[in-house]
Amino acid sequence: MVKHLIVACLTIGMAGIPPPAAAANCGPREAVIEKLKSKYAEHFTAGGLQTTRTSQTIVEIWSSPDTGTFTVLLTNPNGVSCVVAAGTDFFEGSEISPVEGTAS
């Protein structure tokens, strides 16, 4: 399973994941997290458990309000994290309140 995930991550990387964190697609979680913190000033923003029939992974979103960058990681139970998306202009969502007035 890990081999398939690594191949998938490398394929995504070759498809042109946007910077900043796309330089190294997979590695030990501690090393990936250290790079996100030190090089991109990102911190853990959100996450959740992704379960399939054969495995579980943690989906993590790291972001920086200072730089506007974000990184999405998949972390396997064996401690390997893979970057599956990265980009710029990160924002946190909130529900949009309805605007009062007459419909057009």
mmCIF file of the C-alpha atoms, coordinates in Angstrom:
data_MODEL
# 
_entry.id   MODEL 
# 
loop_
_atom_site.group_PDB 
_atom_site.id 
_atom_site.type_symbol 
_atom_site.label_atom_id 
_atom_site.label_alt_id 
_atom_site.label_comp_id 
_atom_site.label_asym_id 
_atom_site.label_entity_id 
_atom_site.label_seq_id 
_atom_site.pdbx_PDB_ins_code 
_atom_site.Cartn_x 
_atom_site.Cartn_y 
_atom_site.Cartn_z 
_atom_site.occupancy 
_atom_site.B_iso_or_equiv 
_atom_site.pdbx_formal_charge 
_atom_site.auth_seq_id 
_atom_site.auth_comp_id 
_atom_site.auth_asym_id 
_atom_site.auth_atom_id 
_atom_site.pdbx_PDB_model_num 
ATOM 1   C CA . MET A 1 1   ? 0.000   0.000  0.000   1.00 0.00 ? 1   MET A CA 1 
ATOM 2   C CA . VAL A 1 2   ? 2.799   2.427  0.903   1.00 0.00 ? 2   VAL A CA 1 
ATOM 3   C CA . LYS A 1 3   ? 4.473   1.745  -2.454  1.00 0.00 ? 3   LYS A CA 1 
ATOM 4   C CA . HIS A 1 4   ? 1.250   2.673  -4.288  1.00 0.00 ? 4   HIS A CA 1 
ATOM 5   C CA . LEU A 1 5   ? 0.871   5.854  -2.211  1.00 0.00 ? 5   LEU A CA 1 
ATOM 6   C CA . ILE A 1 6   ? 4.463   6.898  -2.931  1.00 0.00 ? 6   ILE A CA 1 
ATOM 7   C CA . VAL A 1 7   ? 3.952   6.280  -6.653  1.00 0.00 ? 7   VAL A CA 1 
ATOM 8   C CA . ALA A 1 8   ? 0.739   8.328  -6.535  1.00 0.00 ? 8   ALA A CA 1 
ATOM 9   C CA . CYS A 1 9   ? 2.489   11.193 -4.733  1.00 0.00 ? 9   CYS A CA 1 
ATOM 10  C CA . LEU A 1 10  ? 5.374   11.187 -7.194  1.00 0.00 ? 10  LEU A CA 1 
ATOM 11  C CA . THR A 1 11  ? 2.909   11.194 -10.088 1.00 0.00 ? 11  THR A CA 1 
ATOM 12  C CA . ILE A 1 12  ? 1.139   14.194 -8.601  1.00 0.00 ? 12  ILE A CA 1 
ATOM 13  C CA . GLY A 1 13  ? 4.522   15.885 -8.137  1.00 0.00 ? 13  GLY A CA 1 
ATOM 14  C CA . MET A 1 14  ? 5.406   15.378 -11.768 1.00 0.00 ? 14  MET A CA 1 
ATOM 15  C CA . ALA A 1 15  ? 2.066   16.912 -12.742 1.00 0.00 ? 15  ALA A CA 1 
ATOM 16  C CA . GLY A 1 16  ? 3.261   20.216 -11.343 1.00 0.00 ? 16  GLY A CA 1 
ATOM 17  C CA . ILE A 1 17  ? 2.234   20.737 -7.726  1.00 0.00 ? 17  ILE A CA 1 
ATOM 18  C CA . PRO A 1 18  ? 2.596   24.439 -7.064  1.00 0.00 ? 18  PRO A CA 1 
ATOM 19  C CA . PRO A 1 19  ? 5.338   25.616 -4.658  1.00 0.00 ? 19  PRO A CA 1 
ATOM 20  C CA . PRO A 1 20  ? 6.270   26.063 -1.833  1.00 0.00 ? 20  PRO A CA 1 
ATOM 21  C CA . ALA A 1 21  ? 6.405   22.602 -0.300  1.00 0.00 ? 21  ALA A CA 1 
ATOM 22  C CA . ALA A 1 22  ? 6.417   20.496 -3.451  1.00 0.00 ? 22  ALA A CA 1 
ATOM 23  C CA . ALA A 1 23  ? 10.181  20.010 -3.561  1.00 0.00 ? 23  ALA A CA 1 
ATOM 24  C CA . ALA A 1 24  ? 10.074  16.839 -1.457  1.00 0.00 ? 24  ALA A CA 1 
ATOM 25  C CA . ASN A 1 25  ? 6.890   14.825 -1.897  1.00 0.00 ? 25  ASN A CA 1 
ATOM 26  C CA . CYS A 1 26  ? 7.334   12.168 0.833   1.00 0.00 ? 26  CYS A CA 1 
ATOM 27  C CA . GLY A 1 27  ? 9.459   11.666 3.893   1.00 0.00 ? 27  GLY A CA 1 
ATOM 28  C CA . PRO A 1 28  ? 9.435   11.023 7.622   1.00 0.00 ? 28  PRO A CA 1 
ATOM 29  C CA . ARG A 1 29  ? 6.674   13.142 9.179   1.00 0.00 ? 29  ARG A CA 1 
ATOM 30  C CA . GLU A 1 30  ? 9.059   14.847 11.604  1.00 0.00 ? 30  GLU A CA 1 
ATOM 31  C CA . ALA A 1 31  ? 11.313  16.015 8.741   1.00 0.00 ? 31  ALA A CA 1 
ATOM 32  C CA . VAL A 1 32  ? 8.395   17.213 6.589   1.00 0.00 ? 32  VAL A CA 1 
ATOM 33  C CA . ILE A 1 33  ? 6.832   19.106 9.507   1.00 0.00 ? 33  ILE A CA 1 
ATOM 34  C CA . GLU A 1 34  ? 10.149  20.710 10.458  1.00 0.00 ? 34  GLU A CA 1 
ATOM 35  C CA . LYS A 1 35  ? 10.563  22.002 6.904   1.00 0.00 ? 35  LYS A CA 1 
ATOM 36  C CA . LEU A 1 36  ? 7.012   23.389 6.837   1.00 0.00 ? 36  LEU A CA 1 
ATOM 37  C CA . LYS A 1 37  ? 7.643   25.194 10.122  1.00 0.00 ? 37  LYS A CA 1 
ATOM 38  C CA . SER A 1 38  ? 11.154  26.489 9.485   1.00 0.00 ? 38  SER A CA 1 
ATOM 39  C CA . LYS A 1 39  ? 11.134  27.260 5.766   1.00 0.00 ? 39  LYS A CA 1 
ATOM 40  C CA . TYR A 1 40  ? 7.500   28.265 5.194   1.00 0.00 ? 40  TYR A CA 1 
ATOM 41  C CA . ALA A 1 41  ? 6.358   29.396 8.693   1.00 0.00 ? 41  ALA A CA 1 
ATOM 42  C CA . GLU A 1 42  ? 3.385   27.048 8.432   1.00 0.00 ? 42  GLU A CA 1 
ATOM 43  C CA . HIS A 1 43  ? 1.498   25.628 11.395  1.00 0.00 ? 43  HIS A CA 1 
ATOM 44  C CA . PHE A 1 44  ? -1.091  22.873 11.752  1.00 0.00 ? 44  PHE A CA 1 
ATOM 45  C CA . THR A 1 45  ? -4.479  24.280 10.752  1.00 0.00 ? 45  THR A CA 1 
ATOM 46  C CA . ALA A 1 46  ? -6.866  21.330 10.380  1.00 0.00 ? 46  ALA A CA 1 
ATOM 47  C CA . GLY A 1 47  ? -6.944  17.599 9.902   1.00 0.00 ? 47  GLY A CA 1 
ATOM 48  C CA . GLY A 1 48  ? -8.941  14.423 9.953   1.00 0.00 ? 48  GLY A CA 1 
ATOM 49  C CA . LEU A 1 49  ? -8.856  10.668 9.584   1.00 0.00 ? 49  LEU A CA 1 
ATOM 50  C CA . GLN A 1 50  ? -9.299  9.240  6.100   1.00 0.00 ? 50  GLN A CA 1 
ATOM 51  C CA . THR A 1 51  ? -10.383 5.600  6.116   1.00 0.00 ? 51  THR A CA 1 
ATOM 52  C CA . THR A 1 52  ? -10.528 3.223  3.167   1.00 0.00 ? 52  THR A CA 1 
ATOM 53  C CA . ARG A 1 53  ? -11.253 -0.500 3.162   1.00 0.00 ? 53  ARG A CA 1 
ATOM 54  C CA . THR A 1 54  ? -7.569  -1.324 3.521   1.00 0.00 ? 54  THR A CA 1 
ATOM 55  C CA . SER A 1 55  ? -5.944  1.526  5.434   1.00 0.00 ? 55  SER A CA 1 
ATOM 56  C CA . GLN A 1 56  ? -6.215  4.750  7.376   1.00 0.00 ? 56  GLN A CA 1 
ATOM 57  C CA . THR A 1 57  ? -4.300  7.967  6.817   1.00 0.00 ? 57  THR A CA 1 
ATOM 58  C CA . ILE A 1 58  ? -4.361  11.352 8.468   1.00 0.00 ? 58  ILE A CA 1 
ATOM 59  C CA . VAL A 1 59  ? -5.135  14.320 6.229   1.00 0.00 ? 59  VAL A CA 1 
ATOM 60  C CA . GLU A 1 60  ? -3.383  17.427 7.521   1.00 0.00 ? 60  GLU A CA 1 
ATOM 61  C CA . ILE A 1 61  ? -3.601  21.037 6.380   1.00 0.00 ? 61  ILE A CA 1 
ATOM 62  C CA . TRP A 1 62  ? -0.705  23.308 7.321   1.00 0.00 ? 62  TRP A CA 1 
ATOM 63  C CA . SER A 1 63  ? -0.813  27.041 6.590   1.00 0.00 ? 63  SER A CA 1 
ATOM 64  C CA . SER A 1 64  ? 0.834   30.365 7.322   1.00 0.00 ? 64  SER A CA 1 
ATOM 65  C CA . PRO A 1 65  ? -1.095  33.601 7.817   1.00 0.00 ? 65  PRO A CA 1 
ATOM 66  C CA . ASP A 1 66  ? 2.213   35.464 7.360   1.00 0.00 ? 66  ASP A CA 1 
ATOM 67  C CA . THR A 1 67  ? 3.178   34.032 3.969   1.00 0.00 ? 67  THR A CA 1 
ATOM 68  C CA . GLY A 1 68  ? -0.250  32.881 2.735   1.00 0.00 ? 68  GLY A CA 1 
ATOM 69  C CA . THR A 1 69  ? 1.139   29.448 1.837   1.00 0.00 ? 69  THR A CA 1 
ATOM 70  C CA . PHE A 1 70  ? -0.538  26.135 2.602   1.00 0.00 ? 70  PHE A CA 1 
ATOM 71  C CA . THR A 1 71  ? 0.326   22.458 2.328   1.00 0.00 ? 71  THR A CA 1 
ATOM 72  C CA . VAL A 1 72  ? -1.916  19.375 2.389   1.00 0.00 ? 72  VAL A CA 1 
ATOM 73  C CA . LEU A 1 73  ? -0.298  16.204 3.729   1.00 0.00 ? 73  LEU A CA 1 
ATOM 74  C CA . LEU A 1 74  ? -1.342  12.576 3.895   1.00 0.00 ? 74  LEU A CA 1 
ATOM 75  C CA . THR A 1 75  ? 0.362   10.815 6.790   1.00 0.00 ? 75  THR A CA 1 
ATOM 76  C CA . ASN A 1 76  ? 0.468   7.018  6.946   1.00 0.00 ? 76  ASN A CA 1 
ATOM 77  C CA . PRO A 1 77  ? 0.501   4.961  10.161  1.00 0.00 ? 77  PRO A CA 1 
ATOM 78  C CA . ASN A 1 78  ? 4.186   4.148  9.489   1.00 0.00 ? 78  ASN A CA 1 
ATOM 79  C CA . GLY A 1 79  ? 5.086   7.839  9.932   1.00 0.00 ? 79  GLY A CA 1 
ATOM 80  C CA . VAL A 1 80  ? 5.607   8.726  6.264   1.00 0.00 ? 80  VAL A CA 1 
ATOM 81  C CA . SER A 1 81  ? 4.001   12.003 5.182   1.00 0.00 ? 81  SER A CA 1 
ATOM 82  C CA . CYS A 1 82  ? 3.384   12.893 1.538   1.00 0.00 ? 82  CYS A CA 1 
ATOM 83  C CA . VAL A 1 83  ? 2.626   16.332 0.149   1.00 0.00 ? 83  VAL A CA 1 
ATOM 84  C CA . VAL A 1 84  ? -0.483  16.025 -2.019  1.00 0.00 ? 84  VAL A CA 1 
ATOM 85  C CA . ALA A 1 85  ? -1.110  19.737 -2.595  1.00 0.00 ? 85  ALA A CA 1 
ATOM 86  C CA . ALA A 1 86  ? 0.536   23.068 -1.864  1.00 0.00 ? 86  ALA A CA 1 
ATOM 87  C CA . GLY A 1 87  ? -0.173  26.636 -2.841  1.00 0.00 ? 87  GLY A CA 1 
ATOM 88  C CA . THR A 1 88  ? -0.509  30.289 -2.004  1.00 0.00 ? 88  THR A CA 1 
ATOM 89  C CA . ASP A 1 89  ? -3.212  32.765 -0.985  1.00 0.00 ? 89  ASP A CA 1 
ATOM 90  C CA . PHE A 1 90  ? -4.604  30.563 1.789   1.00 0.00 ? 90  PHE A CA 1 
ATOM 91  C CA . PHE A 1 91  ? -7.740  31.770 3.522   1.00 0.00 ? 91  PHE A CA 1 
ATOM 92  C CA . GLU A 1 92  ? -10.006 30.344 6.178   1.00 0.00 ? 92  GLU A CA 1 
ATOM 93  C CA . GLY A 1 93  ? -13.626 29.882 5.203   1.00 0.00 ? 93  GLY A CA 1 
ATOM 94  C CA . SER A 1 94  ? -16.720 30.923 7.038   1.00 0.00 ? 94  SER A CA 1 
ATOM 95  C CA . GLU A 1 95  ? -20.370 30.771 6.245   1.00 0.00 ? 95  GLU A CA 1 
ATOM 96  C CA . ILE A 1 96  ? -21.624 33.637 4.144   1.00 0.00 ? 96  ILE A CA 1 
ATOM 97  C CA . SER A 1 97  ? -24.593 35.405 5.671   1.00 0.00 ? 97  SER A CA 1 
ATOM 98  C CA . PRO A 1 98  ? -27.528 36.087 3.365   1.00 0.00 ? 98  PRO A CA 1 
ATOM 99  C CA . VAL A 1 99  ? -27.728 39.648 2.134   1.00 0.00 ? 99  VAL A CA 1 
ATOM 100 C CA . GLU A 1 100 ? -30.970 41.430 2.926   1.00 0.00 ? 100 GLU A CA 1 
ATOM 101 C CA . GLY A 1 101 ? -32.768 43.106 0.096   1.00 0.00 ? 101 GLY A CA 1 
ATOM 102 C CA . THR A 1 102 ? -34.915 42.440 -2.933  1.00 0.00 ? 102 THR A CA 1 
ATOM 103 C CA . ALA A 1 103 ? -34.033 39.509 -5.167  1.00 0.00 ? 103 ALA A CA 1 
ATOM 104 C CA . SER A 1 104 ? -33.067 40.398 -8.727  1.00 0.00 ? 104 SER A CA 1 
# 
